[in-house]
Amino acid sequence: MRIQVNGRSVDVIAATLQNLLQELGYENQKVATALNMEFIRDKDRAKTRLSEGDMVEIVTPRQGG
Amino acid sequence: MTSQAPLCLYGSQFQSRLLLGTARYPSPAVLADSIRASGCEIVTVSLRREAGGGRAGESFWRFIRDLGVKVLPNTAGCLTAKEAITTAQMAREVFATNWIKLEVIGDEDTLQPDVFALVDAARTLSREGFEVLPYTTDDLVVADKLLDVGCQVLMPWAAPIGSGRGVNNLYALRALRARFPQTPLIIDAGLGAPSHAAAVMELGYDGVLLNTAVARAGDPSAMARAFSLGIEAGRAAFFAKIITPRDMAEPSTPALGRPFDRLA
């Protein structure tokens, strides 16, 4: 399945957002997620299913002004 | 109220009236030194994309947490209310705080806020329990709308972000202060020198948020300290009541009894 992750097009096998984080190496990282512009809580990732063309954002803490 | 009263934001009290951004410093050590040297108790942070397996975010978060300061996440760079709302929701989960420095940028050259989207986003976030600190312009009516939708703090700009210009519109800032005497007002953006910070504190502003002016200074920690002194001096001066300027001279030494005076 082809989806967008952080603005890049990628082919993935994950069926859920939780599986996507594992597949892409985010496991045990402090991240927040959004799917198609909607915030997805940590506890909802396992039940959030992905579809072709979805846009996923995965972000972490960073310096800011 | 005295010049020593703590800064009160959404029920939390702070001795320092300086808020610092955490970006653009030469190193994390210099950032930490700047926070310590200034006595700053609130720092701003952001959320950014990171590749899987990266550890920059994790390591930055540990570093900030160990400093023991209050964290104020921002929505920097967001161009729509929707982007800002979703970013705020993500920030609340990651940083475990209801505080959000709400930014919705409307013009990429000046980084001027889109105040219409800002009010929309502030309304939604306030309803969701966020404690919103909006980065806004010096527009009086926008300020009023932001308070109407639930903001209890306002953060007007003095000049464009990172410009170091100081106060562009003294009249507007003075009008905001007069119109909202009970609302905490923090100058966010555009200051370059400690004298700029002193000037806004002399107007009765409650605090100053800085990033570039400190981070890009020749000696950031010394500049952070200088800003905190400027803020303290300006606040003390506000409470001490500054004299009214006049156009003509007025001798400070008594004229009466001047030697060689020709008495009539």
Interface residues (C-beta under 8 A of the other chain):
Chain A: N6 G7 L21 L24 G25 Y26 Q29 K30 V31 A32 T33 A34 M37 E38 F39 R41 D42 E57 I58 V59 T60 P61 R62 Q63 G64 G65
Chain B: G21 T22 A23 R24 Y25 L31 T44 V45 S46 L47 R48 R49 E50 A51 G52 G53 G54 R55 A56 G57 E58 F60 W61 I64 P73 N74 A76 K82 E83 T86 Q89 M90 A91 E93 V94 F95 I161 G162 N211 T212
